[in-house]
């Protein structure tokens, strides 16, 4: 069974791994993680459900949080999101 991994990497950098989860869970966990962060903090988000990308993008559009980077490695999406 998949497990959510949320980690404070220090210096305002966080890691959230929601690989193995399907909608709407990655978006919900991302929202909860960002809520724990301070403005300016960065979240490295890892997920493997392509359709989650759309809901996470629209969530960031509505909250104003900025997706700084999007990359894809061996079936995983790795995004850097900065909280505003």
C-alpha positions as CSV (number, residue, x, y, z in Angstrom):
1,X,0.0,0.0,0.0
2,X,1.3,3.5,-0.9
3,X,2.3,5.8,1.9
4,X,2.4,9.6,1.9
5,X,5.8,11.0,2.6
6,X,6.0,14.6,3.8
7,X,9.4,15.8,4.9
8,X,10.9,19.1,6.0
9,X,14.3,19.2,4.3
10,X,15.2,22.5,6.1
11,X,15.8,26.0,4.8
12,X,12.1,26.3,3.7
13,X,12.3,23.2,1.5
14,X,9.8,20.4,1.8
15,X,9.3,17.1,0.0
16,X,5.9,15.4,-0.6
17,X,5.8,12.0,-2.2
18,X,2.3,10.9,-3.2
19,X,3.4,8.2,-5.8
20,X,0.9,5.4,-5.9
21,X,-2.1,7.6,-5.1
22,X,-4.9,8.4,-7.6
23,X,-7.2,11.5,-7.7
24,X,-8.2,13.3,-5.7
25,X,-5.6,12.2,-3.1
26,X,-2.5,13.8,-4.5
27,X,-4.2,17.2,-4.7
28,X,-5.6,16.9,-1.2
29,X,-2.2,15.9,0.3
30,X,-0.5,18.7,-1.7
31,X,-3.0,21.3,-0.4
32,X,-2.5,20.1,3.2
33,X,1.3,20.2,2.8
34,X,1.3,23.7,1.4
35,X,-1.0,24.8,4.3
36,X,1.8,23.8,6.7
37,X,4.4,25.9,4.9
38,X,5.3,29.5,5.1
39,X,5.1,32.0,2.2
40,X,8.3,31.6,0.1
41,X,8.8,28.0,1.1
42,X,9.2,25.5,-1.7
43,X,7.6,22.0,-2.0
44,X,9.2,19.3,-4.1
45,X,6.1,17.3,-5.1
46,X,6.5,13.8,-6.6
47,X,3.5,12.0,-8.1
48,X,2.8,9.3,-10.7
49,X,-0.8,9.9,-11.6
50,X,-0.9,12.0,-14.8
51,X,-4.4,13.3,-14.2
52,X,-3.4,14.7,-10.8
53,X,-1.3,17.3,-12.7
54,X,-4.4,19.1,-14.0
55,X,-6.1,19.3,-10.6
56,X,-2.9,20.4,-8.9
57,X,-2.3,23.1,-11.6
58,X,-5.8,24.5,-11.2
59,X,-5.5,24.4,-7.4
60,X,-2.3,26.5,-7.7
61,X,-4.0,28.9,-10.1
62,X,-6.7,29.5,-7.6
63,X,-4.4,29.8,-4.5
64,X,-1.8,31.8,-6.3
65,X,1.0,29.4,-5.4
66,X,3.6,29.1,-8.2
67,X,4.7,26.0,-10.0
68,X,8.4,26.9,-10.6
69,X,9.5,23.7,-12.3
70,X,7.9,20.6,-13.9
71,X,10.0,17.5,-14.8
72,X,9.3,13.9,-15.5
73,X,11.6,11.0,-14.7
74,X,10.8,7.3,-15.3
75,X,7.0,7.7,-15.0
76,X,7.2,10.1,-12.0
77,X,6.3,13.8,-12.1
78,X,8.5,16.0,-10.0
79,X,7.2,19.6,-9.6
80,X,8.6,22.4,-7.5
81,X,5.8,24.6,-6.0
82,X,6.5,27.8,-4.2
83,X,3.9,29.0,-1.6
84,X,2.9,32.7,-1.9
